[in-house]
Amino acid sequence: MKERRPVDVNEVSPEAWRLLRVAAGYDQRDVERAVDGMRQAHVSMLESGTRALSADRRKRLLELYTEELTDEQIEALIEHF
């Protein structure tokens, strides 16, 4: 298995967070069920830019989303949005 290029969670824009989630096939309720302690409101605030989650929670979200995406998809969404 190819190792992924590391992504700095501080460089992911609110819009890119939303697009990563949707591209990975998750709605906000799915995320709430998949990540312990994560609530739909947390995801909504991250995606709207009104509040940042801790770096650990953002890393966990990125891991969840990128399990379903190719390196090219991840790079395109983060770099262009």
Number of C-alpha atoms within 10 A of each C-alpha: 3 5 6 10 9 6 13 12 18 10 10 17 19 21 16 19 25 21 18 25 23 13 17 18 12 17 14 18 13 13 19 17 12 13 13 10 9 18 15 14 12 19 25 16 14 18 19 15 13 10 13 16 14 10 12 10 17 19 16 16 21 19 11 18 21 18 10 16 16 12 14 8 14 22 13 13 18 20 11 9 13
